[in-house]
Amino acid sequence: MSKLQTTRRDFLKGAGALAAVSTLPLSVVELAFADSGKNFSFAYISDAHIQHIAGTQFVRNWDRGLIRAVAETNLLNPKPDFVIFGGDLAQLGSKPELDHGAEMLAKLNYDFRCVMGEHDYYLDLGEYWSELFGPHWYSWDHKGVHFVTLNSILTYDDWTFNRWPTAEQRMLEMAGLDNPNGSPFMVGEKQREWLRKDLEQVSKETPVVLFSHSPIQKLYKGWNFWTEDAEQIQELLQKFDDVTVVYGHVHQIQYNQIGNISFNSVMATAWPWPYPQSYAQAEHNMPKLTVPMNRADPFFERDATGWQTIDLRTGRIAMNYNLYSNTNRTVAYNPKTGQPEDTAFQCTERRISPQTHF
């Protein structure tokens, strides 16, 4: 299985056709190591947070974000083989929100699959979401790559079933950030056993791409950038030569390498989050390899949304970010240092004024 089927220049040339029109986060993921000898790509959109106001009214900004992302995905050239939506289609998990989001996703000119987000789940525990999009976790094979989708936003049964007087209260509690009434995310024993059995059928040479909503790492507990059983899932993935985990949820650029596993976040179509290092009062274990995001203006609602290409031709991720009203960036693995690096990281001396005005 060759990992050198195409050059980086050829790949970026094809992806660059979208740059003039795209300002929202869709990711073209080049999988040049598929055993068919033919490279393929898929697109990734995440975290729309469609929010119902009343009647036929929804928060317009979040609507426009998803509508534009879908439209630009339909303009991709070369065409992706499929599209993934990475979770949090809704804000409060209601039928109007999920129906409205599903109607927008239905305009995609591709087959698409969905990941469960906590905002989609904790109102009715994913019942209506399943009617629209199917099972909460599943796997499939495509052109020599094994894909796995997990529901990583489950939590302890006592919190889910015994603590809240209404489903609406449960949803509101899990939707809040820095909320002491929240509970850590997890994949859970039942799903981990399913994953173990699923991966038993896959050879160690087969590339594995895993989609989750939360990071499958322990980054920042206060904002639930955290998966309680992350290490157990990572252990199940250790036997494979190449593993990539792609996740949403964090609304920011992140990259990390743990052993054989590359972790990559996808930006949101709704809004960006600031980095949690500034919230020192809460527990966090932000890995040293995670790359900080260069935010041009945290008071601009579309700052740090953008589109990105993910180049996997060497088995090490190179993330190419095209950011709205900000400097484009590439985060790539540096074999000399053994870690991912921002190829043009803006140090303090080079920051523009909007980055220091808060």
N, C-alpha and C positions, 0 to 999 in steps of 0.2 A: 504494500500500500504506500504509494509515493506521497510525500508531504510537500513536494516541490513542483506541483503540476502547473502553477501559474506564478507569475512574478507579482510583487507588491505593486509595481507601477501599473501593470495591466488591470489588477483588481481595483485600484483606486481610480483609474481612468474611467472604468465602467460606473463606479459608484458616484463619481464626480458629476455625472450628468444631472443628478438631483440637487446638487448644492445650491444652484441659483434660485430654486423655488422652495427649498425645505427649511423650516425653522423649528420643527417639532420632532420629538424623539421617536424616530423609527430606526431600527438597527438592521443593517444588512450584514448577515453573518456568513462569511465565506468558509465553507468546509471543504478544503482542497485535499483532504486525506481520505475521502470516501473511496471504497474499494472498487467502485465502478469506473474509476479513472476520469469521471466527469465531475467537475466541481459543481456545487450548488449553493444556494443561499436561502436564507429565510429572513423575514422581517419580524420585528418585535416592537410592540406598542404596549405601554403600561400606565397604570394609575391615572385613570380619567376622572374618578370621583364625581360622577354625574350626580348632581344634587337637586332634588325636587323641592320647589317652593310651594306651589299650590296649583290645582287644576292642570293646565298644560304648561305652566311656567317652570323653568329650570334655571339654575345659575348659568348665565350665558357664557362666561369665560371658560368654564369647564366643558360646556357643549362645544364651543368653537375649537378648543384644543383637540378633542377627539375627532371632530368632523374634518379638521385640516389634516390630522395624521393619517386618517383613512384615505382621504383624497390623494395625499402625496405618496402613500404606499401603492396606490393604484397606478401611479406614474413611474414606478421604479423600472429601470432598464439597466441590466437584465432583470427579468421578472423573477421574484423569489418563488421557491417551490411551495411555500405555505407561510402563514402568518401566525404568530403567537400573541395572545393578549395576556399580559402578565399579572392581572389581578387588580382589585379595587376598581371595578367598573362603576360601582355605585358608591355613594358616600354613607348612606345609612341602611343599605340593603333592602329597600322597599321595592315592591313590584313596579311602581311607576319608574323608579330610577333604573332598575335592571331592564325593563322593557325598552325604555328610551335608549339606553346604551346598546342593547342588543340590536335595535333597529339601525343604529349607526354602524355597528360592526357588520351587519348584514350587507352593507354596501361594498365591502371588500370584494375584489374580483379574484379571490383566492380561497382555497380551503383554509380554515383557521381553527385553532384550538385555544382553550382558555385555561388559565391558572386561577385558583381560588384565592381571593384576598380577604382579609379580616372584615373589611367594610361590606363585602358581599355575603358574609357568612353569619355573623352573630345576631342578626334579627330572627331568622327562622332556621339557623344552623344549616344553611345552604340548600334548603329544600327547593325553593323556587329557582335558584341558580341552576340546580341539577336538571330541572325541567327544560331549561333553555340550552344548557351547554353540556350536559352529560355527567360522567363520573368525576369525583373529586381528585382521584389519582389514577394514573394509567401509564402505559408505555407503548412504544411502537418503534419500528425499524424503518429507516429510510436511507437508501443508497449507501449502505455499509456503516451507518451510524445508528447507535441505540439511543433513543430519546426517552426520558422519564419525566413525568410531571407529578409533583408531590403537592399535597395540601399541608403546608408547613405552618399554618396559623391556628392549629388546634391548641387547646390548653387543658388544664386539669379538670376532671369531671365535676369536682365539687364547685369550682368557680362557675362552670358553664351551666350546671343544672340546679344547684341548690342555693345560690346566693341572691338572686335578683327577683323582685316581685313581678316584673314584667319583662317580656322579650325586648321591648323598646329600651328599658333601662340597661339591660345587658349590652345592647348594641351601642348605646351612648357611652358606657363605661369603657368598652374596648376601643372605641373610636378616638378616645382622648389621649393626647400626648402628655408625658410627665404626670400621669394620673396614678396615684398610689393604689387606686381601686382596680387597676388593670391586672393582667396576669401574663406571664411569659408565654411566648409561642412555642410550639413543639410539633413534631411529626407524629409522635406517639407509637406505642408498642405494636399495635395492630398493623399500622402502615409500614413500620420498619421491617416487620416480618414479611410483609408482602414484597418489599423492596429486596430483601435478602434473597427470597425465592426467585424473583424476577432476574436479578443479576447473576444468579447461579447458571442461567442459560446463556450467558454472554461471555465470549472469550476475552482474555485480558488484552488482546491486541485491538479489540473493537473500540473505537472512540465512543465515549459516553458523554452525552449532553443532558444535564439535569436542570429542569425548570422548577423554581420555587418562588413563593412570594417574599418570604423573609430570607435573610442572607445565608442560612445554614452555617452561620458563624455566631460568635458571641461578641458583638461590637459595642452596643450601648443599650443597657437594660431599661433606662428611663424612657426611651422612645420605642422600645421593643424592636430595636435593630438587633435581634437576639433570637436564637433558636435553642431551646433548653437542651435538646438531645443532639446538638450539632456534631459533637465528637463521635457519637455512635453511628451517625449517618456517614461521616467522613471515613470511619473505619470500614464500612461496607464498600466504599469506593477505592480503597487503597490498592487493590490487586490490579487495577487497570493502568495501562500505560498513559493514556490521555483522558482526563476528565475535566469538563467545564461545567460550572454551575452559573446559571444566569438568573438573576433575581431583580424584582422591582422594589416597591415598598419604601425605599430610603429617599427617593426623590433627589438624588444627587449622584455625582460621579464617584465610584469606588472601584478599586481593584486590589486583589490580594492573591497571594500564592501560598498554599499550605500543602507541602509535600508535592504530590502529583496533581493536586486539584487547583485549577484556576477559578477564581471567583470574580464575577463581573456584574456590576449593577447596570440597570437601564433607567434612564431619566423618565420623569413623569410628563404627561401631557397637561396636567393641571397646574402645578406650582412646584418650585424648588424648596427644599429645606436647607437651613444653614447647617454647618458641621457641628456635631455634638461636643467637641472638645471644650467649647465655651460653657458647657453646662457641667461644671466640675463637681457640683453638689450630688450628682447621681453617678451610680456605678457604671463604668465603661471599661472595656478591654480593647480599645481600638488598636488593631495590629499595626506594627511599624511599617508594614508593606503597603498599607492602605494609602492611596494617593489623595491629598487634599484637593478640593475643588476650587478653582479660581473663579470666584463670583464677582461679576462686574458691579452689580448694584442690587443688594438684597432687598431694597424697597420696590424693585420693579418686578411685577408678578410673573413676567415671562423670562426673567433672568435665569440662565443655566438650564432652560429647556432648549432642546436642539435635536439634531439627528446625529447618528453615529454609525460608523461601519466597524465591524469586528472581524479582524483578519486572523484566521486560525491556520494558516498554511504551514507554519512550522511546529504546530502543537502548543506554542506559547502565544498568548493573546496579545494582539496590538489593537488598542481601542482608538479609533480616529473620531474625535468629537468636533462637530460643526456647531458652535454655540451662537445663539442669537445675541447680537450686539456685544460680542466678546471675542477674544482671541481664540482661534481654533487650536485644538490641542491633540497631541498623540501621546497615549500612555502605552509603553511597550516594554517587554521583558528585556533586560540587559544581561546577556550571558556573562559579562565580565564581573558584574557585581552580584549576580544571582537573585535579582529582584526586579520587579516592575518599576519603571521610572517615567515621570513626565518629561518628555524630550525638550520641553521649553517651560519648565516650571517657573512661575513668576514669583521670585523672592520678594521680600518686603521692599527692597530698594526700587523694584521695577513696577510696583502696583500703581494703578491709576487712581485718581482721587475718589471715585465712587466706592472703591473698596475699603476706604479708611474713614468714611464719614458717619459711621454708626458706633 
